[in-house]
Amino acid sequence: MKKVYLDKEREARDGHDGTWVAHPDLVSVAREVFDGHTQNHHQIHVNRDDVFITAKDLLRIPSADIPPCAVSASVNVGLQYLESWLRGKGLRNTT
Protein backbone atom coordinates (compact mmCIF):
# COMPACT_ATOMS: atom_id res chain seq x y z
CA MET A 1 0.00 0.00 0.00
CA LYS A 2 2.90 2.32 0.73
CA LYS A 3 4.24 1.91 -2.83
CA VAL A 4 0.79 2.61 -4.28
CA TYR A 5 0.47 5.70 -2.09
CA LEU A 6 3.88 6.99 -3.20
CA ASP A 7 3.08 6.33 -6.86
CA LYS A 8 -0.22 8.22 -6.59
CA GLU A 9 1.59 11.10 -4.89
CA ARG A 10 4.02 11.25 -7.80
CA GLU A 11 1.13 11.31 -10.28
CA ALA A 12 -0.65 14.08 -8.39
CA ARG A 13 2.55 16.16 -8.13
CA ASP A 14 3.13 15.68 -11.87
CA GLY A 15 -0.24 17.32 -12.55
CA HIS A 16 -2.44 14.32 -13.30
CA ASP A 17 -6.16 15.01 -12.93
CA GLY A 18 -6.89 11.49 -11.79
CA THR A 19 -5.53 8.00 -11.73
CA TRP A 20 -6.25 4.35 -12.42
CA VAL A 21 -6.16 1.58 -9.85
CA ALA A 22 -6.08 -2.16 -10.42
CA HIS A 23 -8.36 -3.09 -7.52
CA PRO A 24 -11.35 -1.45 -5.82
CA ASP A 25 -9.57 -1.57 -2.45
CA LEU A 26 -7.03 0.93 -3.81
CA VAL A 27 -9.65 3.58 -4.60
CA SER A 28 -9.52 4.99 -1.05
CA VAL A 29 -5.72 5.34 -1.24
CA ALA A 30 -5.86 7.13 -4.60
CA ARG A 31 -8.73 9.35 -3.47
CA GLU A 32 -6.89 10.35 -0.28
CA VAL A 33 -3.81 11.37 -2.25
CA PHE A 34 -5.64 13.26 -4.98
CA ASP A 35 -8.04 14.98 -2.56
CA GLY A 36 -4.99 16.23 -0.67
CA HIS A 37 -3.21 17.52 -3.79
CA THR A 38 -6.00 18.95 -5.91
CA GLN A 39 -8.21 21.90 -5.03
CA ASN A 40 -10.55 21.45 -8.00
CA HIS A 41 -11.60 18.52 -10.13
CA HIS A 42 -8.62 19.22 -12.38
CA GLN A 43 -5.07 20.54 -12.30
CA ILE A 44 -5.14 22.56 -15.49
CA HIS A 45 -3.28 25.29 -13.63
CA VAL A 46 -0.24 23.02 -13.19
CA ASN A 47 2.36 24.02 -15.77
CA ARG A 48 5.25 21.65 -16.36
CA ASP A 49 7.89 24.05 -17.61
CA ASP A 50 10.47 21.30 -17.08
CA VAL A 51 8.85 19.07 -19.74
CA PHE A 52 9.27 19.77 -23.45
CA ILE A 53 7.11 17.71 -25.82
CA THR A 54 7.09 18.23 -29.56
CA ALA A 55 4.72 16.96 -32.27
CA LYS A 56 7.49 14.60 -33.34
CA ASP A 57 7.60 13.15 -29.80
CA LEU A 58 3.86 12.45 -29.91
CA LEU A 59 4.12 10.68 -33.26
CA ARG A 60 7.16 8.57 -32.39
CA ILE A 61 6.44 4.86 -32.10
CA PRO A 62 8.50 3.32 -29.30
CA SER A 63 10.70 0.42 -30.25
CA ALA A 64 11.24 -2.47 -27.92
CA ASP A 65 11.98 -6.14 -28.05
CA ILE A 66 8.77 -7.48 -26.53
CA PRO A 67 8.57 -11.26 -26.37
CA PRO A 68 5.35 -12.85 -27.66
CA CYS A 69 4.68 -14.40 -24.24
CA ALA A 70 4.48 -10.87 -22.72
CA VAL A 71 1.93 -9.79 -25.33
CA SER A 72 -0.07 -12.97 -24.75
CA ALA A 73 0.00 -12.48 -20.96
CA SER A 74 -1.15 -8.85 -21.28
CA VAL A 75 -4.03 -9.80 -23.59
CA ASN A 76 -4.99 -12.62 -21.23
CA VAL A 77 -5.16 -10.26 -18.23
CA GLY A 78 -7.24 -7.77 -20.21
CA LEU A 79 -9.69 -10.49 -21.26
CA GLN A 80 -9.99 -11.74 -17.67
CA TYR A 81 -10.81 -8.22 -16.43
CA LEU A 82 -13.40 -7.79 -19.20
CA GLU A 83 -14.95 -11.19 -18.56
CA SER A 84 -15.21 -10.49 -14.83
CA TRP A 85 -16.74 -7.07 -15.48
CA LEU A 86 -19.31 -8.54 -17.88
CA ARG A 87 -20.29 -11.05 -15.17
CA GLY A 88 -20.97 -8.15 -12.80
CA LYS A 89 -17.83 -8.60 -10.72
CA GLY A 90 -16.12 -5.46 -11.94
CA LEU A 91 -15.37 -2.21 -10.17
CA ARG A 92 -18.99 -1.05 -9.92
CA ASN A 93 -20.22 -4.26 -8.31
CA THR A 94 -17.61 -5.72 -5.99
CA THR A 95 -19.95 -7.55 -3.63
C-alpha positions as CSV (number, residue, x, y, z in Angstrom):
1,M,0.0,0.0,0.0
2,K,2.9,2.3,0.7
3,K,4.2,1.9,-2.8
4,V,0.8,2.6,-4.3
5,Y,0.5,5.7,-2.1
6,L,3.9,7.0,-3.2
7,D,3.1,6.3,-6.9
8,K,-0.2,8.2,-6.6
9,E,1.6,11.1,-4.9
10,R,4.0,11.3,-7.8
11,E,1.1,11.3,-10.3
12,A,-0.7,14.1,-8.4
13,R,2.6,16.2,-8.1
14,D,3.1,15.7,-11.9
15,G,-0.2,17.3,-12.5
16,H,-2.4,14.3,-13.3
17,D,-6.2,15.0,-12.9
18,G,-6.9,11.5,-11.8
19,T,-5.5,8.0,-11.7
20,W,-6.2,4.3,-12.4
21,V,-6.2,1.6,-9.8
22,A,-6.1,-2.2,-10.4
23,H,-8.4,-3.1,-7.5
24,P,-11.3,-1.4,-5.8
25,D,-9.6,-1.6,-2.4
26,L,-7.0,0.9,-3.8
27,V,-9.6,3.6,-4.6
28,S,-9.5,5.0,-1.1
29,V,-5.7,5.3,-1.2
30,A,-5.9,7.1,-4.6
31,R,-8.7,9.4,-3.5
32,E,-6.9,10.3,-0.3
33,V,-3.8,11.4,-2.2
34,F,-5.6,13.3,-5.0
35,D,-8.0,15.0,-2.6
36,G,-5.0,16.2,-0.7
37,H,-3.2,17.5,-3.8
38,T,-6.0,19.0,-5.9
39,Q,-8.2,21.9,-5.0
40,N,-10.6,21.5,-8.0
41,H,-11.6,18.5,-10.1
42,H,-8.6,19.2,-12.4
43,Q,-5.1,20.5,-12.3
44,I,-5.1,22.6,-15.5
45,H,-3.3,25.3,-13.6
46,V,-0.2,23.0,-13.2
47,N,2.4,24.0,-15.8
48,R,5.2,21.6,-16.4
49,D,7.9,24.1,-17.6
50,D,10.5,21.3,-17.1
51,V,8.9,19.1,-19.7
52,F,9.3,19.8,-23.5
53,I,7.1,17.7,-25.8
54,T,7.1,18.2,-29.6
55,A,4.7,17.0,-32.3
56,K,7.5,14.6,-33.3
57,D,7.6,13.2,-29.8
58,L,3.9,12.5,-29.9
59,L,4.1,10.7,-33.3
60,R,7.2,8.6,-32.4
61,I,6.4,4.9,-32.1
62,P,8.5,3.3,-29.3
63,S,10.7,0.4,-30.2
64,A,11.2,-2.5,-27.9
65,D,12.0,-6.1,-28.0
66,I,8.8,-7.5,-26.5
67,P,8.6,-11.3,-26.4
68,P,5.3,-12.8,-27.7
69,C,4.7,-14.4,-24.2
70,A,4.5,-10.9,-22.7
71,V,1.9,-9.8,-25.3
72,S,-0.1,-13.0,-24.7
73,A,0.0,-12.5,-21.0
74,S,-1.2,-8.9,-21.3
75,V,-4.0,-9.8,-23.6
76,N,-5.0,-12.6,-21.2
77,V,-5.2,-10.3,-18.2
78,G,-7.2,-7.8,-20.2
79,L,-9.7,-10.5,-21.3
80,Q,-10.0,-11.7,-17.7
81,Y,-10.8,-8.2,-16.4
82,L,-13.4,-7.8,-19.2
83,E,-15.0,-11.2,-18.6
84,S,-15.2,-10.5,-14.8
85,W,-16.7,-7.1,-15.5
86,L,-19.3,-8.5,-17.9
87,R,-20.3,-11.1,-15.2
88,G,-21.0,-8.1,-12.8
89,K,-17.8,-8.6,-10.7
90,G,-16.1,-5.5,-11.9
91,L,-15.4,-2.2,-10.2
92,R,-19.0,-1.1,-9.9
93,N,-20.2,-4.3,-8.3
94,T,-17.6,-5.7,-6.0
95,T,-19.9,-7.5,-3.6
